[in-house]
Amino acid sequence: MTAGFMGMAVAIILFGWIIGVLGCCWDRGLMQYVAGLLFLMGGTFCIISLCTCVAGINFELSRYPRYLYGLPDDISHGYGWSMFS
C-alpha cells in the first residue's frame, strides 16, 4: 500500500511539473493553478504513504510476545500516535 501511494504521488507530481512548465511557456494562469493543485494532491499522497508505512511498522512491533519486554500481566504495551508524530 505504501508503494502504491508513493507511486501515485510521484506520477501526480511529475504530471504537475509538466503542466506547470507548459503553463509558464504559454503564460496560462489556469494551467499554473491546476499544476499547483496537482502538487498539493501529490504531497497529500506522500503523507498518506508515510502514514501507511508507519502503520505497518506499528502493527509489526505490536505483534511481539509480551515476555520479550518482561512486562507484568497487568501492564499493556504497544505503539500509538507517538510513532506517527
C-alpha positions as YAML, in Angstrom:
chain: A
units: angstrom
residues:
- id: 1
  name: MET
  ca: [0.00, 0.00, 0.00]
- id: 2
  name: THR
  ca: [2.86, 2.34, 0.79]
- id: 3
  name: ALA
  ca: [4.48, 1.73, -2.56]
- id: 4
  name: GLY
  ca: [1.17, 2.26, -4.34]
- id: 5
  name: PHE
  ca: [0.54, 5.63, -2.73]
- id: 6
  name: MET
  ca: [4.16, 6.68, -3.28]
- id: 7
  name: GLY
  ca: [3.92, 5.69, -6.96]
- id: 8
  name: MET
  ca: [0.74, 7.71, -7.35]
- id: 9
  name: ALA
  ca: [2.39, 10.68, -5.64]
- id: 10
  name: VAL
  ca: [5.41, 10.58, -7.96]
- id: 11
  name: ALA
  ca: [3.19, 10.27, -11.04]
- id: 12
  name: ILE
  ca: [0.97, 13.17, -9.97]
- id: 13
  name: ILE
  ca: [3.96, 15.39, -9.12]
- id: 14
  name: LEU
  ca: [5.62, 14.66, -12.48]
- id: 15
  name: PHE
  ca: [2.37, 15.38, -14.31]
- id: 16
  name: GLY
  ca: [2.00, 18.61, -12.30]
- id: 17
  name: TRP
  ca: [5.56, 19.57, -13.23]
- id: 18
  name: ILE
  ca: [4.79, 19.08, -16.94]
- id: 19
  name: ILE
  ca: [1.56, 21.09, -16.68]
- id: 20
  name: GLY
  ca: [3.43, 23.82, -14.77]
- id: 21
  name: VAL
  ca: [6.15, 24.10, -17.39]
- id: 22
  name: LEU
  ca: [3.58, 24.24, -20.18]
- id: 23
  name: GLY
  ca: [1.62, 26.87, -18.22]
- id: 24
  name: CYS
  ca: [4.75, 29.01, -17.85]
- id: 25
  name: CYS
  ca: [5.66, 28.69, -21.53]
- id: 26
  name: TRP
  ca: [2.17, 29.55, -22.76]
- id: 27
  name: ASP
  ca: [1.51, 32.05, -19.93]
- id: 28
  name: ARG
  ca: [-1.79, 30.44, -18.97]
- id: 29
  name: GLY
  ca: [-2.94, 31.15, -15.43]
- id: 30
  name: LEU
  ca: [-5.37, 28.24, -15.33]
- id: 31
  name: MET
  ca: [-2.66, 25.70, -16.15]
- id: 32
  name: GLN
  ca: [-0.48, 27.05, -13.34]
- id: 33
  name: TYR
  ca: [-3.43, 26.82, -10.95]
- id: 34
  name: VAL
  ca: [-4.02, 23.20, -11.99]
- id: 35
  name: ALA
  ca: [-0.31, 22.45, -11.56]
- id: 36
  name: GLY
  ca: [-0.46, 23.86, -8.02]
- id: 37
  name: LEU
  ca: [-3.43, 21.66, -7.22]
- id: 38
  name: LEU
  ca: [-1.60, 18.63, -8.62]
- id: 39
  name: PHE
  ca: [1.41, 19.39, -6.41]
- id: 40
  name: LEU
  ca: [-0.92, 19.68, -3.42]
- id: 41
  name: MET
  ca: [-2.52, 16.34, -4.27]
- id: 42
  name: GLY
  ca: [0.91, 14.73, -4.75]
- id: 43
  name: GLY
  ca: [2.00, 16.00, -1.34]
- id: 44
  name: THR
  ca: [-1.16, 14.57, 0.20]
- id: 45
  name: PHE
  ca: [-0.39, 11.16, -1.30]
- id: 46
  name: CYS
  ca: [3.17, 11.38, 0.08]
- id: 47
  name: ILE
  ca: [1.79, 11.99, 3.56]
- id: 48
  name: ILE
  ca: [-0.66, 9.09, 3.17]
- id: 49
  name: SER
  ca: [2.15, 6.77, 2.06]
- id: 50
  name: LEU
  ca: [4.22, 7.74, 5.11]
- id: 51
  name: CYS
  ca: [1.25, 7.07, 7.39]
- id: 52
  name: THR
  ca: [0.68, 3.62, 5.88]
- id: 53
  name: CYS
  ca: [4.38, 2.84, 6.30]
- id: 54
  name: VAL
  ca: [4.29, 3.82, 9.98]
- id: 55
  name: ALA
  ca: [1.04, 1.89, 10.48]
- id: 56
  name: GLY
  ca: [2.74, -1.23, 9.09]
- id: 57
  name: ILE
  ca: [5.70, -0.79, 11.42]
- id: 58
  name: ASN
  ca: [3.30, -0.18, 14.33]
- id: 59
  name: PHE
  ca: [1.45, -3.41, 13.52]
- id: 60
  name: GLU
  ca: [4.65, -5.44, 13.33]
- id: 61
  name: LEU
  ca: [6.03, -4.06, 16.60]
- id: 62
  name: SER
  ca: [2.74, -4.72, 18.42]
- id: 63
  name: ARG
  ca: [2.82, -8.43, 17.49]
- id: 64
  name: TYR
  ca: [5.86, -9.32, 19.61]
- id: 65
  name: PRO
  ca: [5.11, -11.60, 22.57]
- id: 66
  name: ARG
  ca: [4.74, -9.99, 25.98]
- id: 67
  name: TYR
  ca: [7.57, -11.94, 27.57]
- id: 68
  name: LEU
  ca: [10.14, -10.23, 25.32]
- id: 69
  name: TYR
  ca: [9.56, -6.96, 27.15]
- id: 70
  name: GLY
  ca: [9.45, -8.50, 30.63]
- id: 71
  name: LEU
  ca: [6.22, -6.69, 31.47]
- id: 72
  name: PRO
  ca: [3.82, -7.90, 34.16]
- id: 73
  name: ASP
  ca: [0.44, -9.21, 33.05]
- id: 74
  name: ASP
  ca: [-1.47, -6.12, 34.19]
- id: 75
  name: ILE
  ca: [0.59, -3.72, 32.03]
- id: 76
  name: SER
  ca: [-0.10, -3.46, 28.32]
- id: 77
  name: HIS
  ca: [2.39, -2.42, 25.69]
- id: 78
  name: GLY
  ca: [2.09, -1.01, 22.23]
- id: 79
  name: TYR
  ca: [2.91, 1.87, 19.98]
- id: 80
  name: GLY
  ca: [0.33, 4.51, 19.23]
- id: 81
  name: TRP
  ca: [0.07, 8.02, 17.87]
- id: 82
  name: SER
  ca: [3.51, 8.97, 19.17]
- id: 83
  name: MET
  ca: [5.01, 6.82, 16.45]
- id: 84
  name: PHE
  ca: [3.07, 8.73, 13.77]
- id: 85
  name: SER
  ca: [4.37, 12.01, 15.16]
...
